[in-house]
Amino acid sequence: MAKADVPRSRQCVARLRDELPALLDFLLDRAPMLKAYLDSRPRTCGAPNCRCAQGEKHPAWVARIPDGSTARSRSIPEAVFRRLEPLALQYREFRLKLARVRRLFRDADDALRVIEASRLIDLDSELRKEREE
């Protein structure tokens, strides 16, 4: 490892130290969350007598619930959508902050390996120094 990498590595570990408290405050909060993604784009329902059959789309409020590698979608009333929207946003923000923590730890682990390598001394060279003295 090059000694020039050490300052960058120290900065990386310092980022973890600086960012982690605020991230943990959010992640350890007890506010409720909804594991769902909400969408309210105009859609066509496919019913033959609906106005959307003539091209006039109508509002639809949909909750998409992740289920393993797939997702289930459900139509929900607008009032329920409005009530659940902040809870779904809380979940999305939780996932973003969790990803940030994971990235910070991964980067800090790599940086600490560089710092460790830069601080190691060679036993043989130390023994040679001892004999020369």
C-alpha positions, 0 to 999 in steps of 0.5 A: 500500500502506498503511504499516499493512500493513508490520508484519503483513508483517514478521511474516509473513516472520519466520514463514518465518524461524522455521519453515523450519529445522525444516521443512527438517530434516524434508523433507531427512531420508533416512528411507524413505517409502511413497507410499500411503494405508493403511486397515484398516476392516471391509469386505464382500468380496462373496464369496457364501460369506463371513460378510460376505454375512450382514452380519458384516464382516471386517477388511481391510487395503488400500493405496491407491496414487496414480497420477496423477489416480486411485488403485489399491487393493490388499489386503495382509496384516495383517503387511505393513500393520503394517510399511508403516504407519509409512512411509505416515505418514512420507509423509503428514507429508512432504506436510503439511510440504511444503504448509506450506513452500509456503504460507509462501513464498507468504505471504512473497512477498506480504508482501515485495511490501508491504514493497518498496512501502512502501520505494519513494520517488517520483523526481519528489517527490525532484527537487522537494525538490532544486529547493526546497533 
